[in-house]
Amino acid sequence: MFANLTDILERPIKVGCILKGRYKIIHFIAKGSYGLAYRAIDLLSDQMVLVKQFRKRKWKVRRGLLEREAKMLKALDHPAIPKCLDFFEEKEQSFLIMEFLEGQNIEELIFYQNERFNERASFRILLEVLRIIQYFHEKGIIHRDLRLPNILIKNKQIFIIDFGLAVFCDEKDPIPYESMPLEKRLFREISFASDFYALGHFVLFLLYSDYQASSLKNRSWEEELDIGNDSKRIIRKLLKLDLCYEHASEIIKDVEQVLESN
């Protein structure tokens, strides 16, 4: 009850407010589990930026997470990943300033614009996502939140955003997940496999966007989806139904073979 009350009282920053004397809030974008996001303009550079504000009710127990995200982004330099531009505290609140990446996320395309992705289109997107993942995995970083809203498309170019739950593969988890259900732990474990597991669900969402039900019976995705056996084998390995992949390069090779054969 108290958390819900805090949510109600936790109002977004007003449009027109200027942070650190330079970042002018243009509009509120969304509220997530740990942060609030805004579109803003940097008055010094005239550049459009994304402002991420840590939520007040998470401040005491999760204070360091936004700073960790800033450090994580500073360790990366890739055109498909937002750059960290600034991090500061003002009035006992943390703010992360990032490059604003234009594009629509996959969730919007599927559920609000009725975009449809057949097998080939789904695996082409998967391949582009994998190439980005391969880059940050080679840096020892695991994203752990590869959901539909965190993957953007603009003019067929893919972007991955929101590294708020990302970790280095050799560090201790800043958020304990031991008591959570197995399904959630598979998404959050400190292992490259957690990103691959998320990709299994991601590609299934893409494929189901083009699915037309032909039976009222409950069937598995393998029975419902009209896709090739090699595609099914890739998804099974991503979902740990078969021996899981160890490296993104292995998946890239298999996905490229599927696209070459179609």
C-alpha positions in Angstrom: 0.0 0.0 0.0 2.8 2.4 0.9 4.6 1.7 -2.3 1.5 2.4 -4.3 1.0 5.7 -2.4 4.6 6.6 -3.2 4.0 5.9 -6.9 1.0 8.3 -6.8 3.0 11.0 -5.1 6.1 10.5 -7.2 5.2 13.0 -9.9 7.5 13.5 -13.0 9.6 16.6 -13.3 7.7 19.4 -14.9 8.2 20.3 -18.5 10.5 23.3 -18.8 12.4 22.5 -15.6 16.2 22.9 -16.1 18.6 20.4 -14.5 22.2 21.3 -13.7 21.6 24.6 -15.4 21.7 23.0 -18.9 19.2 20.1 -19.4 15.7 21.4 -20.1 12.9 18.9 -19.8 10.8 18.7 -23.0 8.4 15.9 -22.0 8.0 12.8 -19.8 8.5 9.5 -21.6 7.8 6.7 -19.2 8.2 5.3 -15.7 10.0 2.0 -15.1 10.7 -0.2 -12.2 13.7 1.9 -11.1 13.7 5.1 -13.1 11.7 7.8 -14.8 12.7 8.8 -18.3 12.4 12.2 -20.0 13.3 13.8 -23.3 15.3 16.9 -22.8 17.5 19.4 -24.7 21.0 20.2 -23.7 21.0 24.0 -23.8 24.8 24.2 -24.1 25.1 21.9 -27.2 21.5 22.1 -28.5 21.5 18.3 -28.5 18.5 16.2 -27.7 19.2 13.9 -24.8 17.5 11.3 -22.6 17.3 12.0 -18.9 16.9 9.0 -16.5 16.0 9.9 -13.0 16.2 7.3 -10.2 12.9 6.7 -8.4 12.6 8.1 -4.9 11.2 5.0 -3.3 14.2 3.0 -4.6 16.7 5.6 -3.5 18.0 4.0 -0.2 18.2 0.4 -1.3 19.3 0.9 -4.9 21.2 4.2 -4.8 24.2 2.9 -6.7 22.4 1.3 -9.7 22.1 4.4 -11.8 25.7 5.3 -11.3 26.6 1.7 -12.2 24.6 2.1 -15.4 26.6 5.3 -16.2 29.9 3.4 -15.7 28.6 0.6 -17.8 27.7 2.8 -20.8 31.1 4.6 -20.5 32.8 1.3 -21.0 30.9 0.8 -24.3 31.4 2.6 -27.6 29.0 1.3 -30.2 26.6 3.2 -32.6 23.7 0.9 -31.6 24.1 1.6 -27.8 23.3 5.0 -26.2 26.4 7.0 -25.0 26.6 8.2 -21.4 26.9 12.0 -21.6 26.7 13.0 -17.9 25.9 11.7 -14.4 25.1 13.9 -11.4 23.2 14.3 -8.2 20.9 17.3 -7.6 18.6 17.9 -4.7 19.3 14.3 -3.4 18.4 12.7 -6.6 20.5 11.0 -9.2 20.3 11.8 -12.9 21.8 10.0 -15.9 22.1 11.9 -19.2 22.3 9.7 -22.3 22.3 10.1 -26.0 18.8 10.2 -27.3 18.3 7.4 -29.9 15.4 7.8 -32.3 13.4 4.8 -33.1 10.4 2.7 -32.2 10.6 -0.3 -29.9 9.5 -3.7 -30.9 6.6 -3.7 -28.4 5.1 -0.6 -30.1 5.5 -2.1 -33.5 3.8 -5.4 -32.7 1.1 -4.4 -30.3 0.2 -0.8 -31.4 1.1 -0.7 -35.1 0.2 -4.4 -35.9 3.6 -4.9 -37.5 4.1 -8.5 -38.6 7.4 -10.4 -38.8 7.6 -13.7 -40.7 10.4 -16.2 -40.1 13.0 -14.5 -42.4 12.3 -11.0 -41.0 12.4 -12.3 -37.4 15.8 -14.0 -37.9 17.2 -11.0 -39.7 16.3 -8.9 -36.7 17.7 -11.6 -34.4 21.0 -11.5 -36.3 21.4 -7.7 -35.9 20.6 -7.9 -32.2 23.1 -10.7 -31.8 25.9 -8.7 -33.4 25.4 -5.9 -30.8 25.2 -8.5 -28.0 28.4 -10.0 -29.2 30.1 -6.6 -28.9 29.2 -6.1 -25.2 29.6 -9.7 -24.3 33.2 -9.4 -25.5 33.5 -6.5 -23.1 32.4 -8.8 -20.3 28.9 -7.2 -20.0 25.6 -9.0 -19.7 22.5 -7.0 -20.4 19.9 -9.1 -18.5 16.9 -7.1 -19.7 16.5 -7.8 -23.5 12.8 -7.3 -23.6 10.7 -5.9 -26.5 10.7 -2.3 -25.2 14.5 -2.3 -25.0 15.1 -3.1 -28.6 14.5 -0.2 -31.1 14.3 -0.1 -34.9 14.8 3.0 -37.1 15.2 2.6 -40.9 16.0 -1.1 -40.4 18.8 -0.2 -37.9 18.7 -1.9 -34.5 19.5 -0.3 -31.2 19.7 -1.8 -27.7 18.9 0.5 -24.7 18.4 0.4 -20.9 21.5 -1.1 -19.3 20.0 -0.6 -15.8 20.2 -4.2 -14.9 23.4 -5.0 -16.8 26.4 -6.4 -14.9 30.0 -7.4 -15.6 30.3 -11.1 -15.8 32.9 -11.3 -13.0 30.9 -9.2 -10.4 28.5 -10.1 -7.7 24.8 -9.4 -8.5 23.8 -6.0 -7.0 20.2 -7.3 -6.8 19.6 -10.7 -5.1 17.3 -12.9 -7.2 17.8 -16.2 -5.3 14.3 -16.2 -3.9 12.6 -15.4 -7.2 10.9 -18.0 -9.5 13.1 -20.0 -11.8 11.8 -18.3 -14.9 12.9 -14.9 -13.6 16.3 -16.2 -12.4 17.0 -17.5 -15.9 16.6 -13.9 -17.2 18.7 -12.4 -14.4 21.6 -14.9 -13.8 25.1 -13.6 -14.3 25.8 -15.6 -17.4 25.8 -14.9 -21.1 23.1 -17.6 -21.2 20.6 -15.2 -19.5 20.8 -12.9 -22.5 20.4 -15.9 -24.9 17.4 -17.1 -22.9 15.8 -13.6 -23.3 16.5 -13.8 -27.0 14.6 -17.0 -27.2 11.5 -15.3 -25.9 12.2 -12.2 -28.0 12.3 -14.2 -31.3 9.1 -16.1 -30.3 7.3 -12.7 -29.8 8.5 -11.7 -33.3 7.3 -15.0 -34.9 3.9 -15.0 -33.1 3.2 -11.5 -34.5 2.7 -13.3 -37.9 0.8 -16.3 -36.4 -2.8 -17.1 -37.3 -4.5 -19.6 -35.0 -6.0 -22.6 -36.8 -7.0 -24.7 -33.8 -8.6 -24.2 -30.4 -6.4 -26.8 -28.9 -3.5 -25.8 -26.7 -0.3 -26.6 -28.5 3.4 -25.8 -28.0 5.1 -23.1 -30.0 6.9 -25.9 -32.0 3.5 -27.2 -33.1 1.9 -23.8 -33.8 4.7 -22.0 -35.6 5.3 -22.9 -39.3 9.1 -22.5 -39.3 12.0 -24.6 -40.3 13.6 -27.3 -38.2 16.9 -25.3 -38.0 15.0 -22.3 -36.7 13.3 -24.4 -34.1 16.7 -25.9 -33.1 18.1 -22.4 -32.5 15.2 -21.4 -30.4 15.3 -24.6 -28.3 19.0 -23.9 -27.6 18.3 -20.3 -26.6 15.5 -21.4 -24.3 17.8 -24.1 -22.7 15.5 -26.9 -23.9 18.6 -28.3 -25.5 22.2 -27.8 -24.7 22.5 -24.0 -24.5 24.8 -21.8 -26.6 28.0 -20.6 -24.9 28.9 -17.6 -27.1 27.0 -15.2 -29.4 29.3 -16.2 -32.3 27.8 -19.7 -32.3 24.3 -18.4 -32.6 25.3 -15.9 -35.3 26.7 -18.7 -37.4 23.5 -20.8 -37.0 21.2 -17.8 -37.8 23.3 -16.9 -40.8 22.9 -20.4 -42.1 19.1 -20.3 -41.6 18.9 -17.0 -43.6 21.1 -18.3 -46.4 18.9 -21.4 -46.8 15.6 -19.3 -46.9 
